[in-house]
Amino acid sequence: MATDITSEADCRALVERAVAAGITVVAAAGNYGVTKDGAPIYGAITSPGNDPAALTVGAVDQHGTAVRSDDTVAKYSSKGPTLFDLALK
């Protein structure tokens, strides 16, 4: 499916075509979770992760341990809701 993607709309259309064809699209949420001052930012998931059809994944902070029970979402990881449709991601 080689295509020139020139806009976010093109990218979202490709995600939806792929999902309609039975392909699971997994996309990164992005790295816009905090401001330069460390304040959290919500609604900053980037394309194609902001498409409702995409399975969107964020970054994890393992806090330097092998134990998963103390893992949290990394501060820098983008978080929902999505900007366009306010979907939780």
BAKELO-296561 format. One record per residue: residue in three letters; x, y, z of N, C-alpha, C in turn. Coordinates in Angstrom, 1 decimal, always signed. Example, Ala and Ser with C-alpha at 12.3 -4.5 7.8 and 13.67 -1.06 7.14 Angstrom:
2
SITE  res    n.c1    n.c2    n.c3   ca.c1   ca.c2   ca.c3    c.c1    c.c2    c.c3
SITE  ala   +13.2    -5.7    +7.8   +12.3    -4.5    +7.8   +13.2    -3.3    +7.8
SITE  ser   +12.8    -2.2    +7.1   +13.7    -1.1    +7.1   +12.9    +0.0    +7.9
***
This chain:
89
SITE  res    n.c1    n.c2    n.c3   ca.c1   ca.c2   ca.c3    c.c1    c.c2    c.c3
SITE  met    +0.8    -1.2    +0.0    +0.0    +0.0    +0.0    +0.9    +1.2    +0.0
SITE  ala    +1.8    +1.3    -0.9    +2.7    +2.5    -1.0    +1.9    +3.7    -1.5
SITE  thr    +1.9    +4.7    -0.6    +1.1    +5.9    -0.9    +1.9    +7.1    -0.3
SITE  asp    +1.8    +8.2    -1.0    +2.4    +9.5    -0.4    +1.4   +10.0    +0.5
SITE  ile    +1.8   +10.2    +1.8    +0.9   +10.8    +2.8    +1.3   +12.3    +2.9
SITE  thr    +0.4   +13.1    +2.5    +0.6   +14.5    +2.5    -0.1   +15.3    +3.6
SITE  ser    -1.0   +14.6    +4.3    -1.8   +15.3    +5.3    -2.2   +14.3    +6.4
SITE  glu    -2.6   +14.9    +7.5    -3.2   +14.0    +8.6    -4.4   +13.3    +8.1
SITE  ala    -5.2   +13.9    +7.3    -6.4   +13.3    +6.7    -6.1   +12.1    +5.9
SITE  asp    -5.0   +12.2    +5.1    -4.5   +11.1    +4.3    -4.1    +9.9    +5.2
SITE  cys    -3.4   +10.2    +6.2    -2.9    +9.2    +7.2    -4.1    +8.5    +7.8
SITE  arg    -5.1    +9.3    +8.3    -6.3    +8.7    +8.9    -7.0    +7.8    +7.9
SITE  ala    -7.1    +8.3    +6.7    -7.9    +7.5    +5.7    -7.2    +6.1    +5.4
SITE  leu    -5.8    +6.1    +5.4    -5.1    +4.9    +5.3    -5.3    +3.9    +6.4
SITE  val    -5.3    +4.5    +7.6    -5.6    +3.7    +8.8    -7.0    +3.0    +8.7
SITE  glu    -8.0    +3.8    +8.3    -9.3    +3.2    +8.2    -9.4    +2.2    +7.1
SITE  arg    -8.7    +2.4    +6.0    -8.7    +1.4    +4.9    -8.1    +0.1    +5.3
SITE  ala    -7.0    +0.3    +6.1    -6.3    -0.9    +6.5    -7.2    -1.7    +7.5
SITE  val    -7.8    -1.0    +8.4    -8.7    -1.7    +9.4    -9.9    -2.4    +8.7
SITE  ala   -10.4    -1.7    +7.7   -11.5    -2.3    +6.9   -11.1    -3.5    +6.2
SITE  ala    -9.8    -3.6    +5.9    -9.3    -4.8    +5.2    -8.8    -5.9    +6.2
SITE  gly    -9.1    -5.7    +7.5    -8.8    -6.7    +8.4    -7.4    -6.6    +9.1
SITE  ile    -6.7    -5.5    +8.9    -5.4    -5.3    +9.4    -5.5    -4.5   +10.7
SITE  thr    -4.8    -5.0   +11.8    -4.8    -4.2   +13.0    -3.7    -3.2   +12.9
SITE  val    -4.1    -1.9   +13.1    -3.1    -0.8   +13.0    -2.8    -0.4   +14.4
SITE  val    -1.5    -0.5   +14.7    -1.0    -0.1   +16.1    -0.1    +1.1   +15.8
SITE  ala    -0.4    +2.2   +16.6    +0.4    +3.4   +16.4    +0.8    +4.0   +17.8
SITE  ala    +1.9    +4.7   +17.8    +2.4    +5.3   +19.0    +1.5    +6.5   +19.3
SITE  ala    +1.3    +6.8   +20.6    +0.5    +7.9   +21.0    +1.3    +9.2   +20.8
SITE  gly    +2.6    +9.2   +20.9    +3.4   +10.4   +20.7    +4.1   +10.8   +22.0
SITE  asn    +4.9   +11.8   +21.9    +5.8   +12.2   +23.1    +5.5   +13.6   +23.5
SITE  tyr    +4.2   +13.9   +23.6    +3.8   +15.3   +23.9    +2.9   +15.3   +25.2
SITE  gly    +3.4   +14.5   +26.2    +2.6   +14.4   +27.4    +2.8   +15.5   +28.5
SITE  val    +3.8   +16.3   +28.3    +4.1   +17.3   +29.3    +4.6   +18.6   +28.6
SITE  thr    +4.4   +19.7   +29.2    +5.0   +21.0   +28.8    +6.5   +21.0   +29.2
SITE  lys    +7.2   +22.0   +28.7    +8.6   +22.2   +29.1    +8.7   +22.3   +30.6
SITE  asp    +7.7   +22.9   +31.3    +7.7   +23.0   +32.7    +7.2   +21.8   +33.5
SITE  gly    +6.9   +20.7   +32.8    +6.4   +19.5   +33.4    +5.0   +19.4   +33.7
SITE  ala    +4.2   +20.3   +33.2    +2.7   +20.3   +33.4    +2.1   +19.3   +32.4
SITE  pro    +1.2   +18.4   +32.9    +0.6   +17.4   +32.0    -0.2   +18.1   +30.8
SITE  ile    -0.2   +17.4   +29.7    -0.9   +17.9   +28.5    -1.9   +16.7   +28.2
SITE  tyr    -3.1   +17.0   +28.0    -4.1   +16.0   +27.6    -4.6   +16.3   +26.2
SITE  gly    -5.0   +15.3   +25.4    -5.5   +15.6   +24.1    -4.4   +15.8   +23.1
SITE  ala    -3.2   +15.3   +23.3    -2.1   +15.5   +22.4    -1.6   +14.3   +21.7
SITE  ile    -2.5   +13.3   +21.5    -2.1   +12.1   +20.8    -2.0   +12.5   +19.3
SITE  thr    -0.9   +12.0   +18.7    -0.5   +12.4   +17.3    -1.1   +11.4   +16.3
SITE  ser    -1.2   +11.8   +15.1    -1.6   +11.0   +14.0    -0.6    +9.9   +13.7
SITE  pro    -0.9    +8.7   +13.4    -2.2    +8.1   +13.2    -2.9    +7.6   +14.4
SITE  gly    -2.3    +7.7   +15.6    -2.8    +7.2   +16.8    -4.1    +7.9   +17.2
SITE  asn    -4.4    +9.1   +16.7    -5.6    +9.7   +17.1    -6.8    +9.3   +16.3
SITE  asp    -6.6    +8.4   +15.4    -7.7    +7.8   +14.6    -8.5    +6.8   +15.5
SITE  pro    -9.8    +6.8   +15.6   -10.5    +5.9   +16.4   -10.3    +4.4   +16.1
SITE  ala    -9.9    +4.2   +14.8    -9.7    +2.8   +14.4    -8.3    +2.2   +14.7
SITE  ala    -7.4    +3.1   +15.1    -6.1    +2.7   +15.5    -6.0    +2.2   +16.9
SITE  leu    -5.2    +1.2   +17.2    -4.9    +0.7   +18.5    -3.7    +1.6   +18.9
SITE  thr    -3.8    +2.4   +19.9    -2.8    +3.4   +20.2    -2.1    +3.0   +21.5
SITE  val    -0.7    +3.0   +21.5    +0.1    +2.6   +22.6    +0.9    +3.8   +23.1
SITE  gly    +1.1    +3.9   +24.4    +1.9    +4.9   +25.0    +3.2    +4.3   +25.6
SITE  ala    +4.0    +5.2   +26.1    +5.3    +4.8   +26.7    +5.1    +4.4   +28.2
SITE  val    +5.9    +3.5   +28.7    +5.8    +3.1   +30.1    +7.1    +3.5   +30.9
SITE  asp    +6.9    +3.9   +32.1    +8.1    +4.1   +33.0    +8.2    +2.9   +34.0
SITE  gln    +9.2    +2.1   +33.8    +9.4    +0.9   +34.7   +10.0    +1.3   +36.0
SITE  his   +10.3    +2.5   +36.3   +10.9    +2.9   +37.5   +12.1    +2.1   +37.9
SITE  gly   +12.9    +1.6   +36.9   +14.1    +0.9   +37.2   +14.0    -0.5   +37.8
SITE  thr   +12.7    -1.0   +37.8   +12.6    -2.3   +38.5   +12.0    -3.3   +37.4
SITE  ala   +12.1    -4.6   +37.7   +11.6    -5.6   +36.9   +10.1    -6.0   +37.3
SITE  val    +9.7    -5.4   +38.4    +8.3    -5.7   +38.9    +7.3    -4.8   +38.1
SITE  arg    +6.3    -5.4   +37.5    +5.4    -4.7   +36.7    +4.3    -3.9   +37.5
SITE  ser    +4.1    -4.3   +38.7    +3.1    -3.6   +39.5    +3.4    -2.1   +39.8
SITE  asp    +4.6    -1.7   +39.6    +5.0    -0.3   +39.9    +5.1    +0.5   +38.6
SITE  asp    +4.8    -0.1   +37.5    +4.9    +0.6   +36.2    +3.8    +1.6   +36.0
SITE  thr    +4.1    +2.7   +35.4    +3.2    +3.8   +35.2    +3.4    +4.3   +33.8
SITE  val    +2.4    +5.1   +33.3    +2.6    +5.8   +32.0    +3.7    +6.8   +32.1
SITE  ala    +4.6    +6.8   +31.2    +5.7    +7.8   +31.2    +5.2    +9.2   +31.1
SITE  lys    +5.8   +10.1   +31.9    +5.3   +11.5   +31.9    +5.3   +12.1   +30.5
SITE  tyr    +6.2   +11.8   +29.6    +6.3   +12.4   +28.3    +5.4   +11.8   +27.3
SITE  ser    +4.8   +10.6   +27.6    +3.9    +9.9   +26.7    +2.6   +10.7   +26.5
SITE  ser    +2.2   +10.9   +25.2    +0.9   +11.6   +24.9    -0.2   +10.8   +25.5
SITE  lys    -1.3   +11.6   +25.9    -2.4   +11.0   +26.6    -3.7   +11.5   +25.9
SITE  gly    -4.8   +10.7   +26.0    -6.1   +11.1   +25.5    -6.7   +12.1   +26.4
SITE  pro    -7.9   +12.5   +26.0    -8.7   +12.0   +24.9    -8.2   +12.6   +23.6
SITE  thr    -8.6   +11.9   +22.5    -8.2   +12.4   +21.2    -8.8   +13.8   +21.0
SITE  leu    -8.1   +14.6   +20.2    -8.4   +16.0   +20.0    -9.7   +16.2   +19.2
SITE  phe    -9.9   +15.3   +18.2   -11.0   +15.6   +17.3   -12.3   +15.0   +17.8
SITE  asp   -12.3   +13.8   +18.4   -13.6   +13.2   +18.8   -13.7   +13.0   +20.3
SITE  leu   -12.7   +13.4   +21.0   -12.6   +13.2   +22.5   -12.7   +11.8   +22.9
SITE  ala   -12.3   +10.8   +22.1   -12.3    +9.4   +22.4   -11.2    +9.1   +23.4
SITE  leu   -11.5    +8.2   +24.4   -10.4    +7.9   +25.3    -9.4    +7.0   +24.6
SITE  lys    -8.2    +7.2   +24.9    -7.1    +6.4   +24.3    -6.1    +6.2   +25.4
***
